[in-house]
Amino acid sequence: MFTACAVGFIWITINYKQGPLNEGEPCVCLFKRITKIPCPSCGSTRSVVSLLKGDIIGAVMWNPLGIILLTLLVLTPIWIFGDLLGKKSTLFIFYNKSEHFFRRKWVATSAILIVLLNWIWNIYKGV
C-alpha cells in the first residue's frame, strides 16, 4: 500500500509540473486508448492536480473521484507510519472491516451505481 501511494505521489508530481494533457497528446488510459471511451477514473489525475492548486470546482468537473483519491494519498502514508510507530495494525483492521462492509448487497450496489454514474458523466463531458 505504501508503494502504491509513493507511485501515486510521483505520478501527481510529474503531472503537477507538466500541466494537463493537451488535445492530441497520447493518453495513458489503456481503456480509452483501445475503446476511445473514457473509463470511470479518467480525469482523476487532473482532478487531484486541480485540488492541489486550490481549484475545487475544476477538480469536481474533471472527476469527483479525485477527491477520494487525494484523501487516500494523504491519509494512507500517515496511517502506515502511525501504525509502524505504535506497533499496531489499525490500517489492516480498517481495510478488513471496509471489505466486509462493501460485501453487503446494498453497499456494493450503491458503490457500483456511483461508479456507473461517474462513468456516464465522464463520457458525457468527453474527458
Residue frames as a rotation matrix with the C-alpha (Angstrom) as fourth column:
MET 1
0.572 0.820 0.000 0.00
0.820 -0.572 0.000 0.00
0.000 0.000 -1.000 0.00
PHE 2
0.393 -0.527 -0.753 2.89
0.161 -0.767 0.621 2.32
-0.905 -0.365 -0.217 0.79
THR 3
-0.657 -0.665 0.355 4.39
0.420 0.068 0.905 1.61
-0.626 0.744 0.234 -2.64
ALA 4
-0.077 0.731 0.678 1.10
0.983 -0.056 0.172 2.44
0.164 0.680 -0.715 -4.33
CYS 5
0.804 0.345 -0.485 1.00
0.476 -0.862 0.175 5.78
-0.357 -0.372 -0.857 -2.50
ALA 6
-0.060 -0.913 -0.405 4.62
0.126 -0.409 0.904 6.52
-0.990 0.003 0.140 -3.42
VAL 7
-0.676 -0.125 0.726 3.90
0.707 0.171 0.687 5.81
-0.210 0.977 -0.027 -7.10
GLY 8
0.370 0.902 0.223 0.78
0.921 -0.387 0.038 7.97
0.121 0.191 -0.974 -6.84
PHE 9
0.618 -0.207 -0.759 2.77
0.249 -0.864 0.438 10.87
-0.746 -0.460 -0.482 -5.38
ILE 10
-0.531 -0.845 0.058 5.38
0.262 -0.099 0.960 10.56
-0.806 0.525 0.274 -8.14
TRP 11
-0.415 0.458 0.786 2.67
0.907 0.141 0.396 10.49
0.071 0.878 -0.474 -10.81
ILE 12
0.685 0.703 -0.193 0.89
0.723 -0.688 0.060 13.53
-0.091 -0.181 -0.979 -9.32
THR 13
0.241 -0.685 -0.687 4.20
0.172 -0.667 0.725 15.43
-0.955 -0.293 -0.043 -9.02
ILE 14
-0.716 -0.498 0.489 5.05
0.522 0.083 0.849 14.79
-0.463 0.863 0.200 -12.67
ASN 15
-0.150 0.763 0.629 1.60
0.927 -0.113 0.358 15.91
0.344 0.637 -0.690 -13.79
TYR 16
0.623 0.325 -0.711 1.55
0.629 -0.749 0.209 18.91
-0.465 -0.577 -0.671 -11.43
LYS 17
-0.173 -0.813 -0.557 4.73
0.090 -0.576 0.813 20.23
-0.981 0.091 0.172 -13.03
GLN 18
-0.821 -0.179 0.543 3.79
0.502 0.228 0.834 19.26
-0.273 0.957 -0.097 -16.59
GLY 19
-0.594 0.710 -0.378 0.24
-0.673 -0.696 -0.249 20.59
-0.440 0.106 0.891 -16.58
PRO 20
0.253 0.796 0.549 -2.85
-0.248 0.602 -0.759 18.98
-0.935 0.056 0.350 -18.11
LEU 21
-0.505 -0.355 0.787 -2.68
0.576 0.540 0.614 16.96
-0.643 0.763 -0.068 -21.31
ASN 22
-0.398 0.343 -0.851 -3.50
-0.636 -0.772 -0.013 18.87
-0.661 0.536 0.525 -24.45
GLU 23
0.699 0.707 0.104 -5.66
-0.353 0.469 -0.810 17.58
-0.621 0.529 0.578 -27.27
GLY 24
0.780 -0.372 -0.504 -3.70
-0.435 0.257 -0.863 15.17
0.450 0.892 0.039 -29.43
GLU 25
-0.273 -0.880 0.388 -1.20
-0.938 0.154 -0.311 14.13
0.214 -0.448 -0.868 -26.74
PRO 26
-0.440 0.090 -0.893 -1.01
-0.090 0.985 0.144 10.39
0.893 0.144 -0.426 -26.01
CYS 27
0.406 0.686 0.604 -3.46
-0.780 -0.084 0.620 9.18
0.476 -0.723 0.501 -23.39
VAL 28
-0.678 -0.710 0.193 -2.18
-0.696 0.533 -0.482 6.96
0.239 -0.461 -0.855 -20.58
CYS 29
-0.078 0.739 0.669 -5.53
-0.689 0.445 -0.572 5.27
-0.721 -0.506 0.474 -20.02
LEU 30
-0.929 -0.328 0.169 -5.35
-0.145 0.745 0.651 1.89
-0.340 0.581 -0.740 -21.75
PHE 31
-0.265 0.920 0.288 -9.14
0.677 0.390 -0.624 1.55
-0.686 0.030 -0.727 -21.77
LYS 32
0.502 0.465 -0.729 -9.56
-0.077 -0.816 -0.573 4.92
-0.861 0.344 -0.374 -23.50
ARG 33
-0.393 -0.731 -0.558 -6.75
-0.702 -0.153 0.695 4.19
-0.593 0.665 -0.453 -25.97
ILE 34
-0.930 0.045 0.366 -8.46
0.204 0.889 0.409 0.97
-0.307 0.455 -0.836 -27.05
THR 35
-0.235 0.955 0.180 -12.14
0.926 0.276 -0.259 1.97
-0.297 0.106 -0.949 -26.93
LYS 36
-0.706 -0.081 0.704 -11.90
0.361 -0.896 0.259 5.77
0.609 0.437 0.662 -27.41
ILE 37
0.481 0.856 0.192 -14.30
0.100 -0.271 0.957 5.98
0.871 -0.441 -0.216 -24.44
PRO 38
-0.319 -0.626 0.711 -13.11
-0.670 -0.382 -0.637 7.40
0.670 -0.680 -0.298 -21.11
CYS 39
-0.360 0.140 -0.923 -13.05
0.515 0.854 -0.071 4.98
0.778 -0.501 -0.379 -18.17
PRO 40
0.678 0.703 -0.214 -14.69
0.547 -0.289 0.786 5.81
0.490 -0.650 -0.580 -14.82
SER 41
0.481 -0.547 -0.686 -11.36
0.671 -0.275 0.689 7.05
-0.565 -0.791 0.235 -13.44
CYS 42
-0.158 -0.521 0.839 -10.33
0.911 -0.405 -0.080 9.17
0.381 0.751 0.539 -16.43
GLY 43
0.255 0.166 0.953 -9.61
0.043 -0.986 0.161 12.69
0.966 0.000 -0.258 -15.24
SER 44
0.851 0.095 -0.516 -8.61
0.491 0.206 0.847 11.59
0.187 -0.974 0.129 -11.72
THR 45
-0.136 -0.973 -0.185 -5.04
0.988 -0.146 0.043 12.84
-0.069 -0.177 0.982 -12.08
ARG 46
-0.564 -0.029 0.825 -6.21
0.357 -0.909 0.213 16.20
0.744 0.415 0.523 -13.38
SER 47
0.570 0.816 0.094 -8.76
0.166 -0.227 0.960 16.31
0.805 -0.531 -0.265 -10.57
VAL 48
0.582 -0.434 -0.688 -6.07
0.805 0.189 0.562 15.78
-0.114 -0.881 0.459 -7.92
VAL 49
-0.532 -0.802 0.271 -3.80
0.836 -0.549 0.017 18.38
0.135 0.235 0.962 -9.55
SER 50
-0.137 0.577 0.805 -6.73
0.168 -0.788 0.593 20.85
0.976 0.216 0.011 -9.58
LEU 51
0.824 0.440 -0.357 -7.32
0.382 0.033 0.923 20.20
0.418 -0.898 -0.141 -5.88
LEU 52
0.149 -0.870 -0.471 -3.64
0.962 0.018 0.271 20.79
-0.227 -0.493 0.840 -5.11
LYS 53
-0.742 -0.383 0.550 -3.89
0.559 -0.806 0.194 24.09
0.369 0.451 0.813 -6.96
GLY 54
-0.833 0.430 -0.347 -6.98
0.095 -0.507 -0.857 25.05
-0.544 -0.747 0.382 -4.93
ASP 55
-0.627 0.615 -0.478 -9.50
-0.759 -0.345 0.551 24.61
0.174 0.709 0.683 -7.76
ILE 56
-0.678 0.408 0.611 -12.22
-0.176 0.718 -0.674 22.54
-0.714 -0.564 -0.415 -6.11
ILE 57
0.406 0.880 -0.245 -14.81
-0.459 -0.035 -0.888 23.14
-0.790 0.473 0.390 -8.83
GLY 58
0.163 -0.446 -0.880 -12.30
-0.967 0.105 -0.233 22.19
0.196 0.889 -0.414 -11.52
ALA 59
-0.829 -0.493 0.265 -11.46
-0.550 0.805 -0.222 19.03
-0.104 -0.330 -0.938 -9.58
VAL 60
-0.249 0.829 0.501 -15.11
-0.107 0.491 -0.865 18.00
-0.963 -0.269 -0.034 -9.42
MET 61
0.568 0.454 -0.686 -15.54
-0.683 -0.205 -0.701 18.77
-0.459 0.867 0.194 -13.12
TRP 62
-0.304 -0.735 -0.606 -12.53
-0.915 0.403 -0.030 16.60
0.267 0.545 -0.795 -14.07
ASN 63
-0.118 0.296 -0.948 -13.56
0.066 0.955 0.290 13.67
0.991 -0.028 -0.132 -11.87
PRO 64
0.489 0.388 0.781 -15.21
-0.691 -0.374 0.618 13.78
0.532 -0.843 0.085 -8.42
LEU 65
0.923 -0.171 -0.346 -13.38
0.297 0.888 0.351 10.55
0.247 -0.427 0.870 -7.52
GLY 66
0.049 -0.953 0.299 -10.17
0.316 -0.270 -0.910 12.61
0.947 0.139 0.288 -7.44
ILE 67
0.187 0.093 0.978 -11.25
-0.776 -0.597 0.205 13.98
0.603 -0.797 -0.040 -4.05
ILE 68
0.949 0.161 0.270 -11.33
-0.291 0.775 0.561 10.44
-0.118 -0.611 0.783 -2.64
LEU 69
0.667 -0.744 -0.036 -8.03
0.547 0.523 -0.654 9.64
0.505 0.417 0.756 -4.34
LEU 70
-0.047 -0.707 0.706 -6.23
-0.166 -0.692 -0.703 12.65
0.985 -0.150 -0.085 -2.85
THR 71
0.495 0.299 0.816 -7.66
-0.836 -0.093 0.541 11.90
0.238 -0.950 0.204 0.58
LEU 72
0.989 -0.132 0.061 -6.33
0.115 0.966 0.232 8.34
-0.090 -0.223 0.971 0.37
LEU 73
0.418 -0.888 0.193 -2.95
0.471 0.030 -0.881 9.51
0.777 0.459 0.431 -0.95
VAL 74
-0.062 -0.415 0.908 -2.53
-0.530 -0.757 -0.382 11.85
0.845 -0.505 -0.173 2.01
LEU 75
0.459 0.370 0.808 -4.01
-0.885 0.104 0.455 9.77
0.084 -0.923 0.375 4.83
THR 76
0.944 -0.008 -0.331 -2.65
-0.019 0.997 -0.076 6.31
0.330 0.078 0.941 3.96
PRO 77
0.052 -0.989 -0.142 1.09
0.284 0.151 -0.947 7.05
0.957 0.009 0.288 4.45
ILE 78
-0.309 -0.091 0.947 0.33
-0.751 -0.587 -0.301 8.92
0.584 -0.804 0.113 7.69
TRP 79
0.671 0.656 0.345 -1.73
-0.738 0.546 0.397 5.96
0.072 -0.521 0.851 8.89
ILE 80
0.725 -0.468 -0.506 1.01
0.214 0.851 -0.480 3.49
0.655 0.239 0.717 7.90
PHE 81
-0.321 -0.902 0.289 3.69
-0.022 -0.297 -0.954 5.45
0.947 -0.312 0.076 9.77
GLY 82
-0.044 0.398 0.916 1.39
-0.940 -0.327 0.097 5.77
0.338 -0.857 0.389 12.79
ASP 83
0.917 0.389 -0.088 0.87
-0.355 0.898 0.261 2.01
0.180 -0.208 0.961 12.81
LEU 84
0.373 -0.860 -0.348 4.61
0.341 0.476 -0.811 1.39
0.863 0.184 0.470 12.47
LEU 85
-0.444 -0.559 0.700 5.48
-0.385 -0.586 -0.713 3.77
0.809 -0.586 0.045 15.29
GLY 86
-0.020 0.554 0.832 2.74
-0.999 -0.035 0.000 2.42
0.029 -0.832 0.555 17.56
LYS 87
-0.928 -0.369 -0.060 3.39
-0.373 0.925 0.073 -1.18
0.028 0.090 -0.996 16.53
LYS 88
-0.207 0.942 0.265 -0.29
-0.263 0.207 -0.942 -1.55
-0.942 -0.264 0.205 15.64
SER 89
-0.918 -0.021 0.397 -2.23
0.357 0.394 0.847 -2.79
-0.175 0.919 -0.354 12.64
THR 90
-0.270 0.877 -0.398 -5.19
0.111 -0.383 -0.917 -0.41
-0.956 -0.292 0.007 12.63
LEU 91
-0.300 0.136 -0.944 -5.00
-0.879 -0.424 0.218 0.20
-0.371 0.895 0.247 8.86
PHE 92
-0.902 -0.059 -0.427 -5.14
-0.247 0.882 0.400 -3.53
0.353 0.467 -0.811 8.17
ILE 93
-0.718 0.683 -0.134 -8.07
0.522 0.401 -0.752 -3.90
-0.460 -0.611 -0.645 10.58
PHE 94
-0.178 0.639 -0.748 -9.85
-0.347 -0.752 -0.560 -0.96
-0.921 0.160 0.356 8.93
TYR 95
-0.591 -0.108 -0.799 -9.23
-0.806 0.100 0.583 -2.44
0.017 0.989 -0.146 5.49
ASN 96
-0.953 0.228 -0.199 -10.73
0.222 0.974 0.052 -5.79
0.206 0.006 -0.979 6.55
LYS 97
-0.435 0.833 -0.341 -13.78
0.434 -0.137 -0.890 -4.08
-0.788 -0.536 -0.302 8.09
SER 98
-0.249 0.299 -0.921 -14.21
-0.673 -0.738 -0.058 -1.96
-0.697 0.605 0.385 4.95
GLU 99
-0.839 -0.092 -0.536 -14.03
-0.479 0.590 0.649 -5.03
0.256 0.802 -0.540 2.75
HIS 100
-0.795 0.592 -0.132 -16.68
0.586 0.696 -0.415 -6.71
-0.154 -0.408 -0.900 4.90
PHE 101
-0.289 0.686 -0.668 -18.84
0.025 -0.692 -0.722 -3.55
-0.957 -0.225 0.182 4.73
PHE 102
-0.357 0.090 -0.930 -18.65
-0.856 -0.430 0.287 -3.41
-0.374 0.898 0.231 0.92
ARG 103
-0.991 0.034 -0.133 -19.74
-0.020 0.923 0.384 -7.04
0.136 0.383 -0.914 0.66
ARG 104
-0.398 0.914 -0.084 -23.22
0.263 0.026 -0.964 -6.03
-0.879 -0.406 -0.251 1.79
LYS 105
-0.240 0.340 0.909 -25.50
0.955 0.249 0.159 -6.10
-0.172 0.907 -0.384 -1.22
TRP 106
0.775 0.631 0.029 -26.94
0.627 -0.764 -0.154 -2.61
-0.074 0.138 -0.988 -0.75
VAL 107
0.465 -0.691 -0.553 -23.49
-0.133 -0.672 0.728 -1.06
-0.875 -0.265 -0.405 -0.21
ALA 108
-0.529 -0.679 0.510 -21.95
0.371 0.355 0.858 -2.83
-0.763 0.643 0.064 -3.20
THR 109
0.071 0.657 0.751 -24.93
0.996 -0.009 -0.086 -1.89
-0.050 0.754 -0.655 -5.37
SER 110
0.883 0.249 -0.398 -24.70
0.294 -0.954 0.057 1.76
-0.366 -0.168 -0.915 -4.27
ALA 111
0.066 -0.953 -0.295 -20.95
-0.128 -0.301 0.945 1.86
-0.990 -0.024 -0.142 -4.92
ILE 112
-0.527 -0.202 0.825 -21.39
0.702 0.443 0.557 0.32
-0.479 0.873 -0.092 -8.38
LEU 113
0.491 0.792 0.363 -24.15
0.870 -0.429 -0.242 2.81
-0.036 0.435 -0.900 -9.16
ILE 114
0.713 -0.299 -0.634 -21.91
-0.016 -0.911 0.412 5.72
-0.701 -0.284 -0.654 -8.14
VAL 115
-0.400 -0.908 0.126 -19.08
0.059 0.112 0.992 4.45
-0.915 0.404 0.009 -10.35
LEU 116
-0.294 0.372 0.881 -21.50
0.931 0.322 0.175 3.95
-0.218 0.871 -0.441 -13.27
LEU 117
0.793 0.598 -0.115 -22.91
0.572 -0.797 -0.197 7.46
-0.210 0.091 -0.974 -12.85
ASN 118
0.337 -0.766 -0.547 -19.38
-0.206 -0.627 0.751 8.84
-0.919 -0.141 -0.369 -12.75
TRP 119
-0.549 -0.515 0.658 -18.57
0.465 0.465 0.753 6.87
-0.694 0.720 -0.016 -15.90
ILE 120
0.252 0.738 0.626 -21.62
0.967 -0.164 -0.195 8.32
-0.042 0.654 -0.755 -17.67
TRP 121
0.839 -0.005 -0.545 -20.51
0.134 -0.967 0.215 11.77
-0.528 -0.254 -0.811 -16.50
ASN 122
-0.165 -0.980 -0.109 -17.01
-0.059 -0.100 0.993 11.18
-0.984 0.171 -0.042 -17.94
ILE 123
-0.465 0.054 0.884 -18.43
0.818 0.408 0.406 10.02
-0.338 0.912 -0.234 -21.27
TYR 124
0.582 0.806 0.103 -20.87
0.800 -0.546 -0.249 12.94
-0.145 0.228 -0.963 -21.41
LYS 125
0.804 -0.292 -0.518 -18.20
-0.157 -0.945 0.287 15.58
-0.573 -0.149 -0.806 -20.83
GLY 126
0.918 -0.395 -0.001 -15.68
0.121 0.283 -0.951 13.80
0.376 0.874 0.308 -23.06
VAL 127
0.718 -0.685 0.119 -12.76
-0.377 -0.240 0.895 13.63
-0.585 -0.688 -0.430 -20.64
